[in-house]
Amino acid sequence: MAVKYLNEAGEAFAFAASPVKYERCDIGHINDTYFVNCGEGNPSYLLQRVNTSIFKDPIKLMANIKGVTNHVAKKIEAAGGDTDREVRKIVYTKNGDDYFVDPDGCYWRAYLEIHDVVSYNSVDNPELFYKSAVAFGRFFNQLSDYPADTLYETIPNFHNSVSRMNDFKAAVAEDKMGRAAEMKKEIEFALSKEPQCSYILDRLADGRCKLCVTHNDTKLNNVLMDANTGEGVCIIDLDTVMPGSVLYDFGDAIRFGASSAAEDETDLTKVYMDLEMFETYVRGFVGELHDSMTEEEILSLPMGAYLMTLETGIRFLGDYLNGDVYFHIHYPEHNRDRARNQLKLIADMDEKMPQMIEIVKKYL
């Protein structure tokens, strides 16, 4: 199906040559993405139409991405690296802008495509998880001196666990779909965790944890790995780069990669916190970031994992109660099953928290 103004958008950017072919990329569910072929011997590109229902201010979104990528590029260049591979490089329009607005008011952007890399949607082995931890740690180090307070909040309260709990409580109270009775046990368990929700916010407020640049979506598939060496090359998907705490990003990576099962596994006996994978990520992440983190932050890493998992669980459960209006589902009970899965992971972390704390102590 032809996309309106795709050709006009492609011609607006300062590519090496005029596009000769567009190919839709089905990876990712937020923005509309196309591979752009500009003919033999020329670089290829990614062209994206920004989803403004989620990112309501694309100008500020691009200001964040431009600031961060330019900063990282300078660090890579100073270290003798390859800025065409190690950072997602923005391609500007022929007018010098970092976005193009089509006649319908849709916002488009373009990046140089990075070749000879692969990404993974699941953690198949500890070594892969370790390399992703090193890559994200390096990304943090490159941005450790970036003024995080100058970044815009592209999605306000994105990892504000107190705000997320309040949203969840509102969904329980409204019970729009009449599903609360079915989920009584899960709701009571989730609500019992409310006292922990301010843990990271309290530490940011009193300075025990630093305000820093956070990626906020540290899944494995946001690290491009070298197709030959397997090393992490580039961190991508910077739409949610915002000011926050390193605990957010560590926690989200653990929630995704150190769980023993996929986040919609329905056999809950298969769902638990894999302590070997947890330690693997700690070793890579703290090993890379050690000098940029305080002792308080390192010791707080397990609670980062706990809160990001809790936050995701109550978001799934709240969406189920609201009628599945936010997360894309593949069957009617999908959000229910995701919520139960994440809350089971929290229950397992409750039991294993002392072991998780002992693991991070080893890397102080």
LUMDREN-96127 format. One record per residue (C-alpha): x, y, z. Coordinates in steps of 0.1 Angstrom, whole numbers, plus 5000, padded with zeros to 4 digits. Each point is the difference from the previous one (the first is absolute). Layout:
<rs>
+------+------+------+
:    x :    y :    z :
+------+------+------+
:    X :    Y :    Z :
...
+------+------+------+
</rs>
This chain:
<rs>
+------+------+------+
:    x :    y :    z :
+------+------+------+
: 5000 : 5000 : 5000 :
: 5014 : 5034 : 4990 :
: 5007 : 5024 : 5028 :
: 4989 : 5035 : 4994 :
: 5030 : 5024 : 4995 :
: 5026 : 4973 : 5003 :
: 5017 : 5012 : 4968 :
: 4998 : 5036 : 5010 :
: 5016 : 4992 : 5033 :
: 5028 : 4981 : 4984 :
: 5008 : 5028 : 4976 :
: 5000 : 5025 : 5029 :
: 5031 : 4985 : 5016 :
: 5036 : 5006 : 4990 :
: 5007 : 4964 : 4989 :
: 5030 : 4993 : 4979 :
: 4977 : 4995 : 4970 :
: 4963 : 4999 : 4993 :
: 4982 : 4969 : 5014 :
: 4994 : 4972 : 4975 :
: 4982 : 4976 : 5023 :
: 4981 : 5000 : 5034 :
: 4995 : 4968 : 5020 :
: 4978 : 4999 : 5030 :
: 5016 : 4988 : 5033 :
: 4976 : 4981 : 5022 :
: 5023 : 4999 : 5030 :
: 4987 : 5024 : 5027 :
: 4964 : 5009 : 5007 :
: 5001 : 5038 : 5007 :
: 5013 : 5019 : 4969 :
: 4996 : 4992 : 4963 :
: 5035 : 4990 : 4988 :
: 5013 : 4995 : 4964 :
: 5034 : 4989 : 4987 :
: 5011 : 5025 : 4973 :
: 5022 : 4987 : 4971 :
: 5017 : 5029 : 4981 :
: 5016 : 4978 : 4973 :
: 5032 : 4980 : 4997 :
: 5030 : 5016 : 5015 :
: 4981 : 5023 : 5023 :
: 4992 : 4998 : 5037 :
: 4966 : 4987 : 5011 :
: 4978 : 5016 : 5025 :
: 4971 : 4996 : 5024 :
: 4970 : 5022 : 4996 :
: 4974 : 5003 : 5027 :
: 4966 : 5016 : 5005 :
: 4997 : 5009 : 5036 :
: 4970 : 4988 : 5020 :
: 4987 : 5032 : 5014 :
: 4973 : 4984 : 5020 :
: 5027 : 4987 : 5023 :
: 5027 : 5027 : 4995 :
: 4978 : 5031 : 5000 :
: 5028 : 5025 : 4995 :
: 5023 : 4986 : 4973 :
: 5021 : 5032 : 4999 :
: 5011 : 4995 : 5036 :
: 5004 : 4963 : 4993 :
: 5025 : 5007 : 4973 :
: 5017 : 5027 : 5021 :
: 5007 : 4973 : 5026 :
: 5013 : 4975 : 4974 :
: 5021 : 5026 : 4982 :
: 5016 : 5012 : 5033 :
: 5008 : 4965 : 5012 :
: 5013 : 4985 : 4967 :
: 5022 : 5030 : 4993 :
: 5015 : 4997 : 5035 :
: 5006 : 4963 : 4996 :
: 5015 : 5005 : 4965 :
: 5026 : 5024 : 5015 :
: 5010 : 4974 : 5026 :
: 5003 : 4973 : 4973 :
: 5020 : 5023 : 4978 :
: 5024 : 5009 : 5028 :
: 5005 : 4963 : 5007 :
: 5008 : 4993 : 4964 :
: 4968 : 4982 : 4993 :
: 4977 : 4998 : 4970 :
: 4971 : 5025 : 5003 :
: 4982 : 4985 : 4970 :
: 4996 : 4967 : 5019 :
: 5002 : 5008 : 5038 :
: 4972 : 5026 : 5002 :
: 4967 : 5003 : 4982 :
: 5008 : 5029 : 4977 :
: 4972 : 5024 : 4992 :
: 4997 : 5010 : 4963 :
: 4988 : 5036 : 4996 :
: 4976 : 5014 : 4974 :
: 5012 : 5020 : 4971 :
: 4989 : 5031 : 5020 :
: 5022 : 4989 : 5029 :
: 4972 : 4989 : 5023 :
: 5000 : 4967 : 5020 :
: 4964 : 4993 : 4990 :
: 4977 : 5005 : 4970 :
: 4963 : 5008 : 5004 :
: 4977 : 4988 : 4972 :
: 4969 : 5018 : 4988 :
: 4978 : 4979 : 5024 :
: 5022 : 5012 : 5029 :
: 5017 : 4967 : 5005 :
: 5037 : 5001 : 5012 :
: 5027 : 4980 : 4983 :
: 5037 : 4994 : 5008 :
: 5029 : 4981 : 4985 :
: 5031 : 4981 : 5012 :
: 5030 : 4986 : 4983 :
: 4995 : 4962 : 5000 :
: 5027 : 4979 : 5018 :
: 5011 : 4969 : 4981 :
: 5015 : 4966 : 5011 :
: 4981 : 5001 : 5033 :
: 4973 : 4978 : 5016 :
: 4975 : 5004 : 5028 :
: 4984 : 4974 : 5022 :
: 4965 : 4998 : 5015 :
: 5008 : 4975 : 5026 :
: 5029 : 4992 : 5023 :
: 5014 : 4966 : 4988 :
: 5031 : 4999 : 5021 :
: 5018 : 5018 : 5028 :
: 5028 : 5013 : 4978 :
: 4975 : 5018 : 4978 :
: 4984 : 5016 : 5030 :
: 5034 : 5010 : 5014 :
: 5010 : 5017 : 4967 :
: 4967 : 5020 : 5000 :
: 5008 : 5011 : 5036 :
: 5034 : 5012 : 4990 :
: 4985 : 5019 : 4970 :
: 4974 : 5018 : 5022 :
: 5027 : 5007 : 5026 :
: 5021 : 5016 : 4973 :
: 4971 : 5021 : 4988 :
: 4995 : 5012 : 5036 :
: 5037 : 5009 : 5003 :
: 4999 : 5019 : 4968 :
: 4971 : 5021 : 5014 :
: 5012 : 5003 : 5036 :
: 5009 : 5036 : 4995 :
: 4969 : 5009 : 4980 :
: 4977 : 5025 : 5017 :
: 4970 : 4977 : 5006 :
: 4978 : 5028 : 5013 :
: 5001 : 5016 : 4965 :
: 4981 : 4971 : 4985 :
: 4963 : 5001 : 4994 :
: 4976 : 4974 : 5014 :
: 4987 : 4985 : 4968 :
: 4976 : 4979 : 5020 :
: 4993 : 5016 : 5034 :
: 5002 : 4977 : 5031 :
: 5012 : 4971 : 4978 :
: 5018 : 4983 : 5028 :
: 4983 : 5017 : 5029 :
: 4989 : 4970 : 5020 :
: 4979 : 5021 : 5024 :
: 4981 : 5015 : 4970 :
: 4997 : 4965 : 4985 :
: 4985 : 4986 : 5032 :
: 4975 : 5029 : 5002 :
: 4990 : 4992 : 4964 :
: 4996 : 4964 : 5009 :
: 4978 : 5008 : 5031 :
: 4978 : 5021 : 4978 :
: 4996 : 4971 : 4976 :
: 4990 : 4977 : 5029 :
: 4975 : 5026 : 5013 :
: 4984 : 5005 : 4966 :
: 5000 : 4964 : 4990 :
: 4987 : 5009 : 4965 :
: 4998 : 4965 : 4987 :
: 4988 : 4982 : 5032 :
: 5032 : 4981 : 5002 :
: 5012 : 5009 : 5035 :
: 4983 : 4971 : 5018 :
: 5018 : 4975 : 4978 :
: 5033 : 5017 : 5008 :
: 4994 : 5005 : 5038 :
: 5030 : 4981 : 5011 :
: 5024 : 5017 : 4976 :
: 4985 : 5034 : 5008 :
: 5005 : 4995 : 5038 :
: 5036 : 4988 : 4994 :
: 5008 : 5030 : 4978 :
: 4985 : 5025 : 5024 :
: 5020 : 4985 : 5029 :
: 5032 : 5012 : 4982 :
: 4989 : 5037 : 5000 :
: 5025 : 5010 : 5028 :
: 5030 : 4990 : 4978 :
: 4989 : 5022 : 4971 :
: 5018 : 5032 : 5012 :
: 5033 : 4982 : 5005 :
: 5018 : 5015 : 4969 :
: 4982 : 5033 : 5001 :
: 5010 : 5005 : 5036 :
: 5037 : 4994 : 4992 :
: 4999 : 5024 : 4970 :
: 4984 : 5026 : 5022 :
: 5026 : 4999 : 5028 :
: 5030 : 4994 : 4978 :
: 5009 : 4964 : 5009 :
: 4995 : 4992 : 4963 :
: 5011 : 5024 : 4973 :
: 4977 : 5014 : 4973 :
: 5015 : 4988 : 4967 :
: 4991 : 4992 : 4964 :
: 4980 : 4968 : 4998 :
: 4990 : 4980 : 4970 :
: 4968 : 4986 : 5016 :
: 4996 : 4970 : 4977 :
: 5031 : 4978 : 5005 :
: 4987 : 4969 : 4984 :
: 5026 : 4978 : 4983 :
: 4987 : 5009 : 4965 :
: 5010 : 5036 : 5005 :
: 5036 : 4990 : 4998 :
: 5014 : 4994 : 4965 :
: 5027 : 4973 : 5002 :
: 5028 : 4996 : 4975 :
: 4991 : 4971 : 4977 :
: 5036 : 4987 : 5000 :
: 5013 : 5006 : 5036 :
: 4967 : 5000 : 5019 :
: 5011 : 5031 : 5019 :
: 4975 : 5028 : 5007 :
: 5004 : 5027 : 4974 :
: 4972 : 5026 : 5004 :
: 4971 : 5008 : 5023 :
: 4969 : 5008 : 4980 :
: 4964 : 5011 : 5006 :
: 5007 : 5033 : 5018 :
: 4964 : 5013 : 5000 :
: 4997 : 4995 : 5037 :
: 5033 : 5016 : 5010 :
: 4991 : 5022 : 5029 :
: 5014 : 5011 : 5034 :
: 4997 : 4973 : 5027 :
: 5020 : 4974 : 5020 :
: 5024 : 4973 : 4989 :
: 4977 : 4977 : 5021 :
: 4973 : 5004 : 4973 :
: 5022 : 4986 : 4973 :
: 5017 : 4973 : 5019 :
: 4966 : 4989 : 5014 :
: 4983 : 4998 : 4966 :
: 5028 : 4980 : 4985 :
: 4998 : 4975 : 5029 :
: 4962 : 4998 : 4998 :
: 5003 : 4990 : 4963 :
: 5032 : 4980 : 5000 :
: 5004 : 4983 : 5034 :
: 4965 : 4986 : 5001 :
: 4999 : 4963 : 4993 :
: 4972 : 5003 : 4976 :
: 4983 : 5024 : 4975 :
: 4979 : 5027 : 5015 :
: 4968 : 4983 : 4988 :
: 5008 : 4964 : 5011 :
: 4968 : 4986 : 5016 :
: 5016 : 4971 : 5018 :
: 5011 : 5020 : 5031 :
: 5021 : 4971 : 5013 :
: 5024 : 5009 : 4973 :
: 5003 : 5036 : 5011 :
: 5027 : 5010 : 5024 :
: 5030 : 5024 : 5004 :
: 5031 : 4982 : 4985 :
: 5027 : 5010 : 5024 :
: 5028 : 4988 : 4976 :
: 4987 : 5024 : 4974 :
: 4995 : 5027 : 5026 :
: 5037 : 4998 : 5010 :
: 5011 : 4998 : 4963 :
: 4983 : 5034 : 4994 :
: 5013 : 5015 : 5032 :
: 5036 : 4989 : 4991 :
: 4998 : 5017 : 4966 :
: 4980 : 5031 : 5010 :
: 5018 : 5009 : 5032 :
: 5034 : 4989 : 4985 :
: 4996 : 5026 : 4973 :
: 4983 : 5027 : 5021 :
: 5017 : 4995 : 5034 :
: 5017 : 5034 : 5001 :
: 4968 : 5018 : 4989 :
: 4978 : 4985 : 5028 :
: 4998 : 5007 : 5037 :
: 5001 : 4972 : 5025 :
: 4963 : 5008 : 5008 :
: 4991 : 4995 : 4964 :
: 5018 : 4967 : 4997 :
: 4983 : 4987 : 5031 :
: 4966 : 5012 : 4988 :
: 5002 : 4981 : 4967 :
: 4979 : 4971 : 5012 :
: 4972 : 5024 : 5009 :
: 5003 : 5015 : 4966 :
: 4992 : 4966 : 4985 :
: 4972 : 4995 : 5025 :
: 4983 : 5033 : 4993 :
: 5002 : 4998 : 4962 :
: 4984 : 4965 : 5001 :
: 4973 : 5012 : 5024 :
: 4994 : 5031 : 4979 :
: 4996 : 4978 : 4968 :
: 4977 : 4976 : 5019 :
: 4976 : 5026 : 5012 :
: 5000 : 5017 : 4966 :
: 4990 : 4967 : 4983 :
: 4974 : 4993 : 5027 :
: 4986 : 5036 : 4999 :
: 4997 : 4997 : 4962 :
: 4981 : 4967 : 5003 :
: 4976 : 5017 : 5025 :
: 4996 : 5030 : 4976 :
: 4992 : 4978 : 4970 :
: 5034 : 4996 : 4984 :
: 5003 : 5035 : 4986 :
: 5037 : 5006 : 5002 :
: 5020 : 4968 : 4994 :
: 4996 : 4980 : 4968 :
: 4985 : 4966 : 5007 :
: 5000 : 4968 : 4980 :
: 4970 : 4984 : 5018 :
: 4974 : 5013 : 5025 :
: 5018 : 4989 : 5032 :
: 5035 : 5010 : 4989 :
: 5003 : 5029 : 5025 :
: 4986 : 4979 : 5028 :
: 5026 : 4973 : 4993 :
: 5029 : 5026 : 4997 :
: 4989 : 5015 : 5034 :
: 5000 : 4966 : 5017 :
: 5034 : 4992 : 4986 :
: 5016 : 5033 : 5012 :
: 4984 : 4997 : 5034 :
: 5013 : 4965 : 5004 :
: 5035 : 5013 : 4992 :
: 4995 : 5026 : 5027 :
: 4990 : 4973 : 5025 :
: 5032 : 4981 : 4991 :
: 5021 : 5031 : 5004 :
: 4985 : 5005 : 5035 :
: 5015 : 4967 : 5010 :
: 5033 : 5005 : 4982 :
: 5007 : 5036 : 5009 :
: 5026 : 4991 : 5026 :
: 5019 : 4980 : 4974 :
: 4997 : 5028 : 4974 :
: 5014 : 5025 : 5025 :
: 5029 : 4977 : 5008 :
: 5008 : 4997 : 4963 :
: 5002 : 5037 : 4994 :
: 5022 : 5004 : 5032 :
: 5026 : 4978 : 4982 :
: 5005 : 5028 : 4974 :
: 5003 : 5030 : 5023 :
+------+------+------+
</rs>
